[in-house]
Amino acid sequence: MKKVLAATLLVTFALTGCNTFKGVGKDVSKAGQGISKTAERTQDKM
C-alpha cells in the first residue's frame, strides 16, 4: 500500500512539474515577442 501511495505522489509531482515548465516557457516566449516588437518599432522610427 505504501508503494502505491509513493508512486502516486511521485507521478503527481512529475505532472505538476511539467505543467509548471510549460507555463514558464510560454511566459518567456511572450516576453521575447514583446522585446522583438519594441525593437522593430524603435527601428522603424529611426
SEMIRO-298527 format. One record per atom (N, C-alpha, C): atom name; residue in three letters; z negated, x, y negated. Coordinates in steps of 0.2 Angstrom, whole numbers. Layout:
<pts>
{pt "CA"; "ALA"; {Z; X; Y}};
...
</pts>
This chain:
<pts>
{pt "N"; "MET"; {0; 4; 6}};
{pt "CA"; "MET"; {0; 0; 0}};
{pt "C"; "MET"; {0; 4; -6}};
{pt "N"; "LYS"; {-4; 10; -6}};
{pt "CA"; "LYS"; {-4; 14; -12}};
{pt "C"; "LYS"; {3; 18; -13}};
{pt "N"; "LYS"; {6; 19; -8}};
{pt "CA"; "LYS"; {13; 22; -9}};
{pt "C"; "LYS"; {18; 18; -12}};
{pt "N"; "VAL"; {17; 11; -10}};
{pt "CA"; "VAL"; {22; 6; -13}};
{pt "C"; "VAL"; {20; 6; -20}};
{pt "N"; "LEU"; {14; 5; -22}};
{pt "CA"; "LEU"; {12; 4; -29}};
{pt "C"; "LEU"; {14; 10; -33}};
{pt "N"; "ALA"; {13; 16; -30}};
{pt "CA"; "ALA"; {15; 23; -34}};
{pt "C"; "ALA"; {23; 23; -35}};
{pt "N"; "ALA"; {26; 21; -30}};
{pt "CA"; "ALA"; {34; 21; -30}};
{pt "C"; "ALA"; {36; 16; -35}};
{pt "N"; "THR"; {33; 10; -36}};
{pt "CA"; "THR"; {35; 5; -40}};
{pt "C"; "THR"; {34; 7; -48}};
{pt "N"; "LEU"; {28; 10; -49}};
{pt "CA"; "LEU"; {26; 13; -55}};
{pt "C"; "LEU"; {31; 19; -57}};
{pt "N"; "LEU"; {33; 23; -53}};
{pt "CA"; "LEU"; {37; 28; -54}};
{pt "C"; "LEU"; {44; 26; -56}};
{pt "N"; "VAL"; {47; 21; -52}};
{pt "CA"; "VAL"; {53; 18; -54}};
{pt "C"; "VAL"; {53; 14; -61}};
{pt "N"; "THR"; {48; 11; -62}};
{pt "CA"; "THR"; {47; 8; -69}};
{pt "C"; "THR"; {47; 13; -74}};
{pt "N"; "PHE"; {43; 18; -74}};
{pt "CA"; "PHE"; {43; 23; -79}};
{pt "C"; "PHE"; {50; 26; -80}};
{pt "N"; "ALA"; {54; 27; -74}};
{pt "CA"; "ALA"; {60; 31; -75}};
{pt "C"; "ALA"; {65; 26; -78}};
{pt "N"; "LEU"; {65; 20; -77}};
{pt "CA"; "LEU"; {69; 15; -80}};
{pt "C"; "LEU"; {68; 14; -87}};
{pt "N"; "THR"; {62; 14; -89}};
{pt "CA"; "THR"; {59; 14; -96}};
{pt "C"; "THR"; {62; 20; -100}};
{pt "N"; "GLY"; {61; 26; -97}};
{pt "CA"; "GLY"; {64; 32; -100}};
{pt "C"; "GLY"; {71; 32; -101}};
{pt "N"; "CYS"; {75; 29; -97}};
{pt "CA"; "CYS"; {82; 29; -98}};
{pt "C"; "CYS"; {84; 24; -104}};
{pt "N"; "ASN"; {81; 19; -104}};
{pt "CA"; "ASN"; {82; 14; -110}};
{pt "C"; "ASN"; {80; 17; -116}};
{pt "N"; "THR"; {75; 21; -116}};
{pt "CA"; "THR"; {72; 25; -122}};
{pt "C"; "THR"; {78; 30; -124}};
{pt "N"; "PHE"; {80; 34; -120}};
{pt "CA"; "PHE"; {85; 39; -122}};
{pt "C"; "PHE"; {92; 35; -124}};
{pt "N"; "LYS"; {93; 30; -121}};
{pt "CA"; "LYS"; {99; 26; -123}};
{pt "C"; "LYS"; {98; 24; -130}};
{pt "N"; "GLY"; {93; 22; -132}};
{pt "CA"; "GLY"; {91; 19; -139}};
{pt "C"; "GLY"; {92; 25; -144}};
{pt "N"; "VAL"; {89; 31; -142}};
{pt "CA"; "VAL"; {89; 37; -146}};
{pt "C"; "VAL"; {96; 39; -147}};
{pt "N"; "GLY"; {100; 39; -142}};
{pt "CA"; "GLY"; {107; 41; -143}};
{pt "C"; "GLY"; {111; 36; -147}};
{pt "N"; "LYS"; {109; 30; -147}};
{pt "CA"; "LYS"; {113; 25; -152}};
{pt "C"; "LYS"; {111; 27; -159}};
{pt "N"; "ASP"; {104; 28; -160}};
{pt "CA"; "ASP"; {102; 30; -167}};
{pt "C"; "ASP"; {105; 36; -170}};
{pt "N"; "VAL"; {105; 41; -166}};
{pt "CA"; "VAL"; {108; 47; -168}};
{pt "C"; "VAL"; {116; 46; -169}};
{pt "N"; "SER"; {119; 42; -165}};
{pt "CA"; "SER"; {126; 41; -166}};
{pt "C"; "SER"; {127; 37; -173}};
{pt "N"; "LYS"; {123; 32; -175}};
{pt "CA"; "LYS"; {124; 29; -181}};
{pt "C"; "LYS"; {122; 33; -187}};
{pt "N"; "ALA"; {117; 38; -186}};
{pt "CA"; "ALA"; {116; 42; -192}};
{pt "C"; "ALA"; {122; 47; -193}};
{pt "N"; "GLY"; {125; 49; -188}};
{pt "CA"; "GLY"; {131; 53; -188}};
{pt "C"; "GLY"; {137; 50; -192}};
{pt "N"; "GLN"; {138; 43; -190}};
{pt "CA"; "GLN"; {143; 39; -193}};
{pt "C"; "GLN"; {141; 38; -201}};
{pt "N"; "GLY"; {135; 37; -202}};
{pt "CA"; "GLY"; {133; 37; -209}};
{pt "C"; "GLY"; {135; 43; -213}};
{pt "N"; "ILE"; {133; 49; -210}};
{pt "CA"; "ILE"; {134; 55; -214}};
{pt "C"; "ILE"; {142; 56; -214}};
{pt "N"; "SER"; {146; 55; -209}};
{pt "CA"; "SER"; {153; 55; -210}};
{pt "C"; "SER"; {156; 51; -215}};
{pt "N"; "LYS"; {154; 45; -216}};
{pt "CA"; "LYS"; {156; 40; -221}};
{pt "C"; "LYS"; {154; 43; -228}};
{pt "N"; "THR"; {148; 45; -229}};
{pt "CA"; "THR"; {146; 48; -235}};
{pt "C"; "THR"; {151; 54; -237}};
{pt "N"; "ALA"; {152; 58; -232}};
{pt "CA"; "ALA"; {156; 64; -233}};
{pt "C"; "ALA"; {163; 62; -235}};
{pt "N"; "GLU"; {166; 57; -232}};
{pt "CA"; "GLU"; {173; 55; -234}};
{pt "C"; "GLU"; {173; 52; -241}};
{pt "N"; "ARG"; {168; 48; -243}};
{pt "CA"; "ARG"; {168; 45; -249}};
{pt "C"; "ARG"; {167; 51; -255}};
{pt "N"; "THR"; {163; 56; -253}};
{pt "CA"; "THR"; {162; 61; -258}};
{pt "C"; "THR"; {169; 65; -259}};
{pt "N"; "GLN"; {172; 66; -253}};
{pt "CA"; "GLN"; {179; 70; -253}};
{pt "C"; "GLN"; {184; 66; -257}};
{pt "N"; "ASP"; {184; 59; -256}};
{pt "CA"; "ASP"; {189; 55; -260}};
{pt "C"; "ASP"; {188; 55; -267}};
{pt "N"; "LYS"; {182; 56; -269}};
{pt "CA"; "LYS"; {180; 56; -277}};
{pt "C"; "LYS"; {182; 63; -280}};
{pt "N"; "MET"; {183; 68; -276}};
{pt "CA"; "MET"; {184; 75; -279}};
{pt "C"; "MET"; {192; 75; -281}};
</pts>
